[in-house]
Amino acid sequence: MEDTNITYTQAYQQLQELVEKMENSQIQVDELSENIKKAGELIAICKNKLKTVETDVEALIKDIEQQNIE
């Protein structure tokens, strides 16, 4: 369940916080599964936002190249 209103920066920061808690053993075993699921969702959000930016940049580059050809 992705939150499309979250920014890349927010998702990345939340992911960093989860990873830090896991590395510092601040997450109880009972919470581990839930946190891993949340980390997966945050990674998916980041990947989707990066893919969108990549697609936008590729389209922009293509437009610029077309303008240079004409």
mmCIF file of the N, C-alpha and C atoms, coordinates in Angstrom:
data_MODEL
# 
_entry.id   MODEL 
# 
loop_
_atom_site.group_PDB 
_atom_site.id 
_atom_site.type_symbol 
_atom_site.label_atom_id 
_atom_site.label_alt_id 
_atom_site.label_comp_id 
_atom_site.label_asym_id 
_atom_site.label_entity_id 
_atom_site.label_seq_id 
_atom_site.pdbx_PDB_ins_code 
_atom_site.Cartn_x 
_atom_site.Cartn_y 
_atom_site.Cartn_z 
_atom_site.occupancy 
_atom_site.B_iso_or_equiv 
_atom_site.pdbx_formal_charge 
_atom_site.auth_seq_id 
_atom_site.auth_comp_id 
_atom_site.auth_asym_id 
_atom_site.auth_atom_id 
_atom_site.pdbx_PDB_model_num 
ATOM 1   N N  . MET A 1 1  ? 0.838  -1.172 0.000   1.00 0.00 ? 1  MET A N  1 
ATOM 2   C CA . MET A 1 1  ? 0.000  0.000  0.000   1.00 0.00 ? 1  MET A CA 1 
ATOM 3   C C  . MET A 1 1  ? 0.886  1.239  0.000   1.00 0.00 ? 1  MET A C  1 
ATOM 4   N N  . GLU A 1 2  ? 1.068  1.837  -1.157  1.00 0.00 ? 2  GLU A N  1 
ATOM 5   C CA . GLU A 1 2  ? 1.941  3.001  -1.283  1.00 0.00 ? 2  GLU A CA 1 
ATOM 6   C C  . GLU A 1 2  ? 1.183  4.284  -1.019  1.00 0.00 ? 2  GLU A C  1 
ATOM 7   N N  . ASP A 1 3  ? 1.841  5.223  -0.381  1.00 0.00 ? 3  ASP A N  1 
ATOM 8   C CA . ASP A 1 3  ? 1.288  6.546  -0.153  1.00 0.00 ? 3  ASP A CA 1 
ATOM 9   C C  . ASP A 1 3  ? 1.838  7.455  -1.247  1.00 0.00 ? 3  ASP A C  1 
ATOM 10  N N  . THR A 1 4  ? 1.003  7.775  -2.222  1.00 0.00 ? 4  THR A N  1 
ATOM 11  C CA . THR A 1 4  ? 1.483  8.571  -3.354  1.00 0.00 ? 4  THR A CA 1 
ATOM 12  C C  . THR A 1 4  ? 1.691  10.033 -2.981  1.00 0.00 ? 4  THR A C  1 
ATOM 13  N N  . ASN A 1 5  ? 1.239  10.446 -1.788  1.00 0.00 ? 5  ASN A N  1 
ATOM 14  C CA . ASN A 1 5  ? 1.418  11.829 -1.371  1.00 0.00 ? 5  ASN A CA 1 
ATOM 15  C C  . ASN A 1 5  ? 2.771  12.063 -0.701  1.00 0.00 ? 5  ASN A C  1 
ATOM 16  N N  . ILE A 1 6  ? 3.475  11.018 -0.413  1.00 0.00 ? 6  ILE A N  1 
ATOM 17  C CA . ILE A 1 6  ? 4.781  11.137 0.247   1.00 0.00 ? 6  ILE A CA 1 
ATOM 18  C C  . ILE A 1 6  ? 5.836  11.495 -0.797  1.00 0.00 ? 6  ILE A C  1 
ATOM 19  N N  . THR A 1 7  ? 6.733  12.367 -0.423  1.00 0.00 ? 7  THR A N  1 
ATOM 20  C CA . THR A 1 7  ? 7.803  12.741 -1.352  1.00 0.00 ? 7  THR A CA 1 
ATOM 21  C C  . THR A 1 7  ? 8.929  11.711 -1.292  1.00 0.00 ? 7  THR A C  1 
ATOM 22  N N  . TYR A 1 8  ? 9.776  11.764 -2.301  1.00 0.00 ? 8  TYR A N  1 
ATOM 23  C CA . TYR A 1 8  ? 10.941 10.884 -2.315  1.00 0.00 ? 8  TYR A CA 1 
ATOM 24  C C  . TYR A 1 8  ? 11.782 11.120 -1.067  1.00 0.00 ? 8  TYR A C  1 
ATOM 25  N N  . THR A 1 9  ? 12.004 12.391 -0.742  1.00 0.00 ? 9  THR A N  1 
ATOM 26  C CA . THR A 1 9  ? 12.842 12.735 0.412   1.00 0.00 ? 9  THR A CA 1 
ATOM 27  C C  . THR A 1 9  ? 12.247 12.192 1.704   1.00 0.00 ? 9  THR A C  1 
ATOM 28  N N  . GLN A 1 10 ? 10.945 12.318 1.867   1.00 0.00 ? 10 GLN A N  1 
ATOM 29  C CA . GLN A 1 10 ? 10.297 11.798 3.067   1.00 0.00 ? 10 GLN A CA 1 
ATOM 30  C C  . GLN A 1 10 ? 10.427 10.281 3.149   1.00 0.00 ? 10 GLN A C  1 
ATOM 31  N N  . ALA A 1 11 ? 10.178 9.600  2.036   1.00 0.00 ? 11 ALA A N  1 
ATOM 32  C CA . ALA A 1 11 ? 10.281 8.141  2.011   1.00 0.00 ? 11 ALA A CA 1 
ATOM 33  C C  . ALA A 1 11 ? 11.705 7.699  2.315   1.00 0.00 ? 11 ALA A C  1 
ATOM 34  N N  . TYR A 1 12 ? 12.679 8.383  1.716   1.00 0.00 ? 12 TYR A N  1 
ATOM 35  C CA . TYR A 1 12 ? 14.081 8.033  1.928   1.00 0.00 ? 12 TYR A CA 1 
ATOM 36  C C  . TYR A 1 12 ? 14.486 8.257  3.384   1.00 0.00 ? 12 TYR A C  1 
ATOM 37  N N  . GLN A 1 13 ? 14.022 9.357  3.971   1.00 0.00 ? 13 GLN A N  1 
ATOM 38  C CA . GLN A 1 13 ? 14.347 9.632  5.374   1.00 0.00 ? 13 GLN A CA 1 
ATOM 39  C C  . GLN A 1 13 ? 13.736 8.588  6.301   1.00 0.00 ? 13 GLN A C  1 
ATOM 40  N N  . GLN A 1 14 ? 12.491 8.217  6.028   1.00 0.00 ? 14 GLN A N  1 
ATOM 41  C CA . GLN A 1 14 ? 11.850 7.178  6.838   1.00 0.00 ? 14 GLN A CA 1 
ATOM 42  C C  . GLN A 1 14 ? 12.590 5.854  6.711   1.00 0.00 ? 14 GLN A C  1 
ATOM 43  N N  . LEU A 1 15 ? 13.015 5.550  5.497   1.00 0.00 ? 15 LEU A N  1 
ATOM 44  C CA . LEU A 1 15 ? 13.767 4.316  5.264   1.00 0.00 ? 15 LEU A CA 1 
ATOM 45  C C  . LEU A 1 15 ? 15.090 4.346  6.023   1.00 0.00 ? 15 LEU A C  1 
ATOM 46  N N  . GLN A 1 16 ? 15.779 5.473  5.990   1.00 0.00 ? 16 GLN A N  1 
ATOM 47  C CA . GLN A 1 16 ? 17.033 5.605  6.726   1.00 0.00 ? 16 GLN A CA 1 
ATOM 48  C C  . GLN A 1 16 ? 16.816 5.407  8.220   1.00 0.00 ? 16 GLN A C  1 
ATOM 49  N N  . GLU A 1 17 ? 15.730 5.963  8.753   1.00 0.00 ? 17 GLU A N  1 
ATOM 50  C CA . GLU A 1 17 ? 15.429 5.815  10.175  1.00 0.00 ? 17 GLU A CA 1 
ATOM 51  C C  . GLU A 1 17 ? 15.170 4.354  10.536  1.00 0.00 ? 17 GLU A C  1 
ATOM 52  N N  . LEU A 1 18 ? 14.419 3.656  9.677   1.00 0.00 ? 18 LEU A N  1 
ATOM 53  C CA . LEU A 1 18 ? 14.157 2.234  9.929   1.00 0.00 ? 18 LEU A CA 1 
ATOM 54  C C  . LEU A 1 18 ? 15.446 1.422  9.910   1.00 0.00 ? 18 LEU A C  1 
ATOM 55  N N  . VAL A 1 19 ? 16.275 1.678  8.923   1.00 0.00 ? 19 VAL A N  1 
ATOM 56  C CA . VAL A 1 19 ? 17.539 0.952  8.810   1.00 0.00 ? 19 VAL A CA 1 
ATOM 57  C C  . VAL A 1 19 ? 18.415 1.215  10.038  1.00 0.00 ? 19 VAL A C  1 
ATOM 58  N N  . GLU A 1 20 ? 18.469 2.476  10.459  1.00 0.00 ? 20 GLU A N  1 
ATOM 59  C CA . GLU A 1 20 ? 19.272 2.826  11.633  1.00 0.00 ? 20 GLU A CA 1 
ATOM 60  C C  . GLU A 1 20 ? 18.765 2.092  12.879  1.00 0.00 ? 20 GLU A C  1 
ATOM 61  N N  . LYS A 1 21 ? 17.450 2.051  13.041  1.00 0.00 ? 21 LYS A N  1 
ATOM 62  C CA . LYS A 1 21 ? 16.881 1.335  14.186  1.00 0.00 ? 21 LYS A CA 1 
ATOM 63  C C  . LYS A 1 21 ? 17.217 -0.149 14.133  1.00 0.00 ? 21 LYS A C  1 
ATOM 64  N N  . MET A 1 22 ? 17.153 -0.726 12.937  1.00 0.00 ? 22 MET A N  1 
ATOM 65  C CA . MET A 1 22 ? 17.473 -2.144 12.780  1.00 0.00 ? 22 MET A CA 1 
ATOM 66  C C  . MET A 1 22 ? 18.949 -2.397 13.087  1.00 0.00 ? 22 MET A C  1 
ATOM 67  N N  . GLU A 1 23 ? 19.810 -1.516 12.589  1.00 0.00 ? 23 GLU A N  1 
ATOM 68  C CA . GLU A 1 23 ? 21.244 -1.683 12.817  1.00 0.00 ? 23 GLU A CA 1 
ATOM 69  C C  . GLU A 1 23 ? 21.599 -1.536 14.289  1.00 0.00 ? 23 GLU A C  1 
ATOM 70  N N  . ASN A 1 24 ? 20.866 -0.685 14.996  1.00 0.00 ? 24 ASN A N  1 
ATOM 71  C CA . ASN A 1 24 ? 21.144 -0.447 16.408  1.00 0.00 ? 24 ASN A CA 1 
ATOM 72  C C  . ASN A 1 24 ? 20.316 -1.337 17.334  1.00 0.00 ? 24 ASN A C  1 
ATOM 73  N N  . SER A 1 25 ? 19.655 -2.330 16.755  1.00 0.00 ? 25 SER A N  1 
ATOM 74  C CA . SER A 1 25 ? 18.825 -3.269 17.514  1.00 0.00 ? 25 SER A CA 1 
ATOM 75  C C  . SER A 1 25 ? 17.780 -2.558 18.364  1.00 0.00 ? 25 SER A C  1 
ATOM 76  N N  . GLN A 1 26 ? 17.222 -1.470 17.845  1.00 0.00 ? 26 GLN A N  1 
ATOM 77  C CA . GLN A 1 26 ? 16.195 -0.726 18.559  1.00 0.00 ? 26 GLN A CA 1 
ATOM 78  C C  . GLN A 1 26 ? 14.791 -1.221 18.228  1.00 0.00 ? 26 GLN A C  1 
ATOM 79  N N  . ILE A 1 27 ? 14.684 -2.194 17.353  1.00 0.00 ? 27 ILE A N  1 
ATOM 80  C CA . ILE A 1 27 ? 13.382 -2.723 16.971  1.00 0.00 ? 27 ILE A CA 1 
ATOM 81  C C  . ILE A 1 27 ? 13.232 -4.100 17.613  1.00 0.00 ? 27 ILE A C  1 
ATOM 82  N N  . GLN A 1 28 ? 12.121 -4.284 18.295  1.00 0.00 ? 28 GLN A N  1 
ATOM 83  C CA . GLN A 1 28 ? 11.828 -5.558 18.939  1.00 0.00 ? 28 GLN A CA 1 
ATOM 84  C C  . GLN A 1 28 ? 11.540 -6.606 17.870  1.00 0.00 ? 28 GLN A C  1 
ATOM 85  N N  . VAL A 1 29 ? 11.793 -7.849 18.189  1.00 0.00 ? 29 VAL A N  1 
ATOM 86  C CA . VAL A 1 29 ? 11.570 -8.948 17.252  1.00 0.00 ? 29 VAL A CA 1 
ATOM 87  C C  . VAL A 1 29 ? 10.114 -8.949 16.776  1.00 0.00 ? 29 VAL A C  1 
ATOM 88  N N  . ASP A 1 30 ? 9.186  -8.639 17.678  1.00 0.00 ? 30 ASP A N  1 
ATOM 89  C CA . ASP A 1 30 ? 7.772  -8.627 17.331  1.00 0.00 ? 30 ASP A CA 1 
ATOM 90  C C  . ASP A 1 30 ? 7.447  -7.558 16.287  1.00 0.00 ? 30 ASP A C  1 
ATOM 91  N N  . GLU A 1 31 ? 8.224  -6.505 16.219  1.00 0.00 ? 31 GLU A N  1 
ATOM 92  C CA . GLU A 1 31 ? 7.990  -5.408 15.283  1.00 0.00 ? 31 GLU A CA 1 
ATOM 93  C C  . GLU A 1 31 ? 8.787  -5.562 13.993  1.00 0.00 ? 31 GLU A C  1 
ATOM 94  N N  . LEU A 1 32 ? 9.697  -6.510 13.960  1.00 0.00 ? 32 LEU A N  1 
ATOM 95  C CA . LEU A 1 32 ? 10.621 -6.642 12.835  1.00 0.00 ? 32 LEU A CA 1 
ATOM 96  C C  . LEU A 1 32 ? 9.893  -6.881 11.520  1.00 0.00 ? 32 LEU A C  1 
ATOM 97  N N  . SER A 1 33 ? 8.942  -7.807 11.501  1.00 0.00 ? 33 SER A N  1 
ATOM 98  C CA . SER A 1 33 ? 8.224  -8.123 10.266  1.00 0.00 ? 33 SER A CA 1 
ATOM 99  C C  . SER A 1 33 ? 7.489  -6.900 9.735   1.00 0.00 ? 33 SER A C  1 
ATOM 100 N N  . GLU A 1 34 ? 6.821  -6.181 10.620  1.00 0.00 ? 34 GLU A N  1 
ATOM 101 C CA . GLU A 1 34 ? 6.090  -4.972 10.222  1.00 0.00 ? 34 GLU A CA 1 
ATOM 102 C C  . GLU A 1 34 ? 7.032  -3.916 9.659   1.00 0.00 ? 34 GLU A C  1 
ATOM 103 N N  . ASN A 1 35 ? 8.188  -3.774 10.287  1.00 0.00 ? 35 ASN A N  1 
ATOM 104 C CA . ASN A 1 35 ? 9.154  -2.777 9.835   1.00 0.00 ? 35 ASN A CA 1 
ATOM 105 C C  . ASN A 1 35 ? 9.801  -3.163 8.515   1.00 0.00 ? 35 ASN A C  1 
ATOM 106 N N  . ILE A 1 36 ? 10.012 -4.431 8.312   1.00 0.00 ? 36 ILE A N  1 
ATOM 107 C CA . ILE A 1 36 ? 10.566 -4.885 7.029   1.00 0.00 ? 36 ILE A CA 1 
ATOM 108 C C  . ILE A 1 36 ? 9.551  -4.631 5.917   1.00 0.00 ? 36 ILE A C  1 
ATOM 109 N N  . LYS A 1 37 ? 8.269  -4.884 6.211   1.00 0.00 ? 37 LYS A N  1 
ATOM 110 C CA . LYS A 1 37 ? 7.215  -4.610 5.231   1.00 0.00 ? 37 LYS A CA 1 
ATOM 111 C C  . LYS A 1 37 ? 7.181  -3.118 4.909   1.00 0.00 ? 37 LYS A C  1 
ATOM 112 N N  . LYS A 1 38 ? 7.253  -2.269 5.925   1.00 0.00 ? 38 LYS A N  1 
ATOM 113 C CA . LYS A 1 38 ? 7.250  -0.824 5.724   1.00 0.00 ? 38 LYS A CA 1 
ATOM 114 C C  . LYS A 1 38 ? 8.467  -0.396 4.901   1.00 0.00 ? 38 LYS A C  1 
ATOM 115 N N  . ALA A 1 39 ? 9.629  -0.991 5.187   1.00 0.00 ? 39 ALA A N  1 
ATOM 116 C CA . ALA A 1 39 ? 10.839 -0.674 4.426   1.00 0.00 ? 39 ALA A CA 1 
ATOM 117 C C  . ALA A 1 39 ? 10.648 -1.032 2.954   1.00 0.00 ? 39 ALA A C  1 
ATOM 118 N N  . GLY A 1 40 ? 10.024 -2.169 2.688   1.00 0.00 ? 40 GLY A N  1 
ATOM 119 C CA . GLY A 1 40 ? 9.750  -2.568 1.307   1.00 0.00 ? 40 GLY A CA 1 
ATOM 120 C C  . GLY A 1 40 ? 8.847  -1.574 0.596   1.00 0.00 ? 40 GLY A C  1 
ATOM 121 N N  . GLU A 1 41 ? 7.833  -1.087 1.306   1.00 0.00 ? 41 GLU A N  1 
ATOM 122 C CA . GLU A 1 41 ? 6.932  -0.095 0.727   1.00 0.00 ? 41 GLU A CA 1 
ATOM 123 C C  . GLU A 1 41 ? 7.674  1.209  0.430   1.00 0.00 ? 41 GLU A C  1 
ATOM 124 N N  . LEU A 1 42 ? 8.536  1.627  1.346   1.00 0.00 ? 42 LEU A N  1 
ATOM 125 C CA . LEU A 1 42 ? 9.303  2.859  1.147   1.00 0.00 ? 42 LEU A CA 1 
ATOM 126 C C  . LEU A 1 42 ? 10.267 2.723  -0.025  1.00 0.00 ? 42 LEU A C  1 
ATOM 127 N N  . ILE A 1 43 ? 10.886 1.562  -0.152  1.00 0.00 ? 43 ILE A N  1 
ATOM 128 C CA . ILE A 1 43 ? 11.786 1.315  -1.285  1.00 0.00 ? 43 ILE A CA 1 
ATOM 129 C C  . ILE A 1 43 ? 11.008 1.384  -2.596  1.00 0.00 ? 43 ILE A C  1 
ATOM 130 N N  . ALA A 1 44 ? 9.808  0.806  -2.612  1.00 0.00 ? 44 ALA A N  1 
ATOM 131 C CA . ALA A 1 44 ? 8.977  0.844  -3.817  1.00 0.00 ? 44 ALA A CA 1 
ATOM 132 C C  . ALA A 1 44 ? 8.609  2.284  -4.176  1.00 0.00 ? 44 ALA A C  1 
ATOM 133 N N  . ILE A 1 45 ? 8.280  3.088  -3.182  1.00 0.00 ? 45 ILE A N  1 
ATOM 134 C CA . ILE A 1 45 ? 7.951  4.494  -3.428  1.00 0.00 ? 45 ILE A CA 1 
ATOM 135 C C  . ILE A 1 45 ? 9.154  5.206  -4.043  1.00 0.00 ? 45 ILE A C  1 
ATOM 136 N N  . CYS A 1 46 ? 10.322 5.008  -3.454  1.00 0.00 ? 46 CYS A N  1 
ATOM 137 C CA . CYS A 1 46 ? 11.537 5.657  -3.969  1.00 0.00 ? 46 CYS A CA 1 
ATOM 138 C C  . CYS A 1 46 ? 11.825 5.219  -5.400  1.00 0.00 ? 46 CYS A C  1 
ATOM 139 N N  . LYS A 1 47 ? 11.736 3.918  -5.662  1.00 0.00 ? 47 LYS A N  1 
ATOM 140 C CA . LYS A 1 47 ? 12.005 3.407  -7.004  1.00 0.00 ? 47 LYS A CA 1 
ATOM 141 C C  . LYS A 1 47 ? 11.029 3.992  -8.024  1.00 0.00 ? 47 LYS A C  1 
ATOM 142 N N  . ASN A 1 48 ? 9.749  4.050  -7.658  1.00 0.00 ? 48 ASN A N  1 
ATOM 143 C CA . ASN A 1 48 ? 8.750  4.586  -8.585  1.00 0.00 ? 48 ASN A CA 1 
ATOM 144 C C  . ASN A 1 48 ? 8.980  6.059  -8.872  1.00 0.00 ? 48 ASN A C  1 
ATOM 145 N N  . LYS A 1 49 ? 9.315  6.810  -7.849  1.00 0.00 ? 49 LYS A N  1 
ATOM 146 C CA . LYS A 1 49 ? 9.564  8.238  -8.051  1.00 0.00 ? 49 LYS A CA 1 
ATOM 147 C C  . LYS A 1 49 ? 10.819 8.453  -8.901  1.00 0.00 ? 49 LYS A C  1 
ATOM 148 N N  . LEU A 1 50 ? 11.861 7.657  -8.671  1.00 0.00 ? 50 LEU A N  1 
ATOM 149 C CA . LEU A 1 50 ? 13.076 7.757  -9.486  1.00 0.00 ? 50 LEU A CA 1 
ATOM 150 C C  . LEU A 1 50 ? 12.800 7.370  -10.933 1.00 0.00 ? 50 LEU A C  1 
ATOM 151 N N  . LYS A 1 51 ? 11.974 6.350  -11.141 1.00 0.00 ? 51 LYS A N  1 
ATOM 152 C CA . LYS A 1 51 ? 11.624 5.921  -12.493 1.00 0.00 ? 51 LYS A CA 1 
ATOM 153 C C  . LYS A 1 51 ? 10.862 7.029  -13.221 1.00 0.00 ? 51 LYS A C  1 
ATOM 154 N N  . THR A 1 52 ? 9.959  7.699  -12.501 1.00 0.00 ? 52 THR A N  1 
ATOM 155 C CA . THR A 1 52 ? 9.204  8.804  -13.087 1.00 0.00 ? 52 THR A CA 1 
ATOM 156 C C  . THR A 1 52 ? 10.141 9.928  -13.508 1.00 0.00 ? 52 THR A C  1 
ATOM 157 N N  . VAL A 1 53 ? 11.087 10.261 -12.647 1.00 0.00 ? 53 VAL A N  1 
ATOM 158 C CA . VAL A 1 53 ? 12.054 11.320 -12.967 1.00 0.00 ? 53 VAL A CA 1 
ATOM 159 C C  . VAL A 1 53 ? 12.902 10.908 -14.166 1.00 0.00 ? 53 VAL A C  1 
ATOM 160 N N  . GLU A 1 54 ? 13.333 9.654  -14.179 1.00 0.00 ? 54 GLU A N  1 
ATOM 161 C CA . GLU A 1 54 ? 14.140 9.157  -15.299 1.00 0.00 ? 54 GLU A CA 1 
ATOM 162 C C  . GLU A 1 54 ? 13.372 9.281  -16.612 1.00 0.00 ? 54 GLU A C  1 
ATOM 163 N N  . THR A 1 55 ? 12.111 8.888  -16.598 1.00 0.00 ? 55 THR A N  1 
ATOM 164 C CA . THR A 1 55 ? 11.277 8.975  -17.799 1.00 0.00 ? 55 THR A CA 1 
ATOM 165 C C  . THR A 1 55 ? 11.117 10.425 -18.243 1.00 0.00 ? 55 THR A C  1 
ATOM 166 N N  . ASP A 1 56 ? 10.883 11.317 -17.283 1.00 0.00 ? 56 ASP A N  1 
ATOM 167 C CA . ASP A 1 56 ? 10.740 12.740 -17.604 1.00 0.00 ? 56 ASP A CA 1 
ATOM 168 C C  . ASP A 1 56 ? 12.022 13.313 -18.201 1.00 0.00 ? 56 ASP A C  1 
ATOM 169 N N  . VAL A 1 57 ? 13.164 12.961 -17.640 1.00 0.00 ? 57 VAL A N  1 
ATOM 170 C CA . VAL A 1 57 ? 14.447 13.461 -18.134 1.00 0.00 ? 57 VAL A CA 1 
ATOM 171 C C  . VAL A 1 57 ? 14.721 12.918 -19.537 1.00 0.00 ? 57 VAL A C  1 
ATOM 172 N N  . GLU A 1 58 ? 14.432 11.637 -19.753 1.00 0.00 ? 58 GLU A N  1 
ATOM 173 C CA . GLU A 1 58 ? 14.640 11.057 -21.076 1.00 0.00 ? 58 GLU A CA 1 
ATOM 174 C C  . GLU A 1 58 ? 13.772 11.762 -22.121 1.00 0.00 ? 58 GLU A C  1 
ATOM 175 N N  . ALA A 1 59 ? 12.514 12.074 -21.766 1.00 0.00 ? 59 ALA A N  1 
ATOM 176 C CA . ALA A 1 59 ? 11.621 12.774 -22.689 1.00 0.00 ? 59 ALA A CA 1 
ATOM 177 C C  . ALA A 1 59 ? 12.132 14.182 -22.966 1.00 0.00 ? 59 ALA A C  1 
ATOM 178 N N  . LEU A 1 60 ? 12.634 14.836 -21.950 1.00 0.00 ? 60 LEU A N  1 
ATOM 179 C CA . LEU A 1 60 ? 13.181 16.178 -22.114 1.00 0.00 ? 60 LEU A CA 1 
ATOM 180 C C  . LEU A 1 60 ? 14.409 16.169 -23.021 1.00 0.00 ? 60 LEU A C  1 
ATOM 181 N N  . ILE A 1 61 ? 15.279 15.208 -22.813 1.00 0.00 ? 61 ILE A N  1 
ATOM 182 C CA . ILE A 1 61 ? 16.479 15.082 -23.647 1.00 0.00 ? 61 ILE A CA 1 
ATOM 183 C C  . ILE A 1 61 ? 16.081 14.816 -25.100 1.00 0.00 ? 61 ILE A C  1 
ATOM 184 N N  . LYS A 1 62 ? 15.095 13.949 -25.284 1.00 0.00 ? 62 LYS A N  1 
ATOM 185 C CA . LYS A 1 62 ? 14.632 13.640 -26.634 1.00 0.00 ? 62 LYS A CA 1 
ATOM 186 C C  . LYS A 1 62 ? 14.074 14.893 -27.305 1.00 0.00 ? 62 LYS A C  1 
ATOM 187 N N  . ASP A 1 63 ? 13.299 15.686 -26.565 1.00 0.00 ? 63 ASP A N  1 
ATOM 188 C CA . ASP A 1 63 ? 12.758 16.938 -27.107 1.00 0.00 ? 63 ASP A CA 1 
ATOM 189 C C  . ASP A 1 63 ? 13.875 17.902 -27.494 1.00 0.00 ? 63 ASP A C  1 
ATOM 190 N N  . ILE A 1 64 ? 14.881 18.021 -26.641 1.00 0.00 ? 64 ILE A N  1 
ATOM 191 C CA . ILE A 1 64 ? 16.004 18.923 -26.920 1.00 0.00 ? 64 ILE A CA 1 
ATOM 192 C C  . ILE A 1 64 ? 16.754 18.457 -28.166 1.00 0.00 ? 64 ILE A C  1 
ATOM 193 N N  . GLU A 1 65 ? 16.977 17.151 -28.265 1.00 0.00 ? 65 GLU A N  1 
ATOM 194 C CA . GLU A 1 65 ? 17.677 16.616 -29.442 1.00 0.00 ? 65 GLU A CA 1 
ATOM 195 C C  . GLU A 1 65 ? 16.864 16.856 -30.706 1.00 0.00 ? 65 GLU A C  1 
ATOM 196 N N  . GLN A 1 66 ? 15.540 16.706 -30.641 1.00 0.00 ? 66 GLN A N  1 
ATOM 197 C CA . GLN A 1 66 ? 14.675 16.953 -31.796 1.00 0.00 ? 66 GLN A CA 1 
ATOM 198 C C  . GLN A 1 66 ? 14.758 18.421 -32.207 1.00 0.00 ? 66 GLN A C  1 
ATOM 199 N N  . GLN A 1 67 ? 14.796 19.308 -31.248 1.00 0.00 ? 67 GLN A N  1 
ATOM 200 C CA . GLN A 1 67 ? 14.886 20.741 -31.552 1.00 0.00 ? 67 GLN A CA 1 
ATOM 201 C C  . GLN A 1 67 ? 16.215 21.063 -32.221 1.00 0.00 ? 67 GLN A C  1 
ATOM 202 N N  . ASN A 1 68 ? 17.269 20.400 -31.829 1.00 0.00 ? 68 ASN A N  1 
ATOM 203 C CA . ASN A 1 68 ? 18.591 20.637 -32.401 1.00 0.00 ? 68 ASN A CA 1 
ATOM 204 C C  . ASN A 1 68 ? 18.685 20.100 -33.830 1.00 0.00 ? 68 ASN A C  1 
ATOM 205 N N  . ILE A 1 69 ? 17.922 19.065 -34.124 1.00 0.00 ? 69 ILE A N  1 
ATOM 206 C CA . ILE A 1 69 ? 17.916 18.468 -35.463 1.00 0.00 ? 69 ILE A CA 1 
ATOM 207 C C  . ILE A 1 69 ? 17.176 19.380 -36.442 1.00 0.00 ? 69 ILE A C  1 
ATOM 208 N N  . GLU A 1 70 ? 16.108 19.969 -35.978 1.00 0.00 ? 70 GLU A N  1 
ATOM 209 C CA . GLU A 1 70 ? 15.287 20.826 -36.852 1.00 0.00 ? 70 GLU A CA 1 
ATOM 210 C C  . GLU A 1 70 ? 15.980 22.095 -37.072 1.00 0.00 ? 70 GLU A C  1 
# 
